[in-house]
Amino acid sequence: MDDWYITWSERISEAALGENVPFTLIGGNKGVMTRAQILLHIVNHTSYHRGFVADLFYQVPGARPPTTDLPVFLREGAAALV
């Protein structure tokens, strides 16, 4: 799988990385991200740190963890700008 990502990354153009890709999240919400944002999401998706930090928030009584999912963050950030 790593080889596929390396080959893909070497071949994709800057213009293609900036293209928007619409999608539907598992929960049914619509989203749109650039190919570059999708790649960043994939790279960070498996990082343990995000889950660990969110878990720490749950340990604080009454605290609500922030949104740590990149597609949701981008969608909510775009909506806030409108």
N, C-alpha and C positions, 0 to 999 in steps of 0.2 A: 504494500500500500504506500509506503514511503516513496518508493521509486515512482509510482504514479503521480504523486503530488510534486515531486521534484521535476519530472518531465513536463507536467502541466504548467508549473510555475515558470520554467525556462521558456516555454513556447507562447504563453499568453502575453498579449500586448498591453501597454498602459491604458489604451483606449478601452479595451475589453474589460480590464479590471474596474474601470469606472462605470460600466454599464449596470443599470438597475435590473434586478431580478425579482419579480413579484412571487409571493409564495403564501401558503396557508399553514399556520402553526397547528400543532396537534389539537389544541383547544378550539380551533376553528377561526381564530383571529387572523386577519389578513396582515401581511407585512411586505416590505420591499427593502432590499439591501443591495449594495453594489457587490460585484464579485469579490472585490478586495475585502469588504466587510464580512462576507460569508467565509472567506479564507481565514480571517482573523478569528471569527467565531469558532471555526473548526479547531484551530490551533489552541484556543483558550478553553474550549469546551471540556477537555479532559484534564485541565489543571485542577489540582486538589485544592488550591488556595481559596477559590471562589466558594466552594462548598463548605470549607472549614470556617471562613469568615461568617457566612450566613448562619451556620450552626451556632456560632458564638452569640449572635444576636438573639437566637431563640432561648439562650440560657439566661438572658437578662429579663426579669419579670416586666411584662408590659411592653417590651420592645418589639418592633416590627422590622424584620430585615429589609434592606433596600432591594430594589430590583437588580439582580446580578446577571440576568440573561441579556446578552447583547441585542438580539432582535427586538425584545420588548423595550429595552432602553432606547434604542433608535426610534422605534415607533412612537413611544411616549414623548421623547424629546422633540420629534417632528411635530407632533400634535400640539405641544406647548408653544411652538413658534407661530402657529396659525392664529 
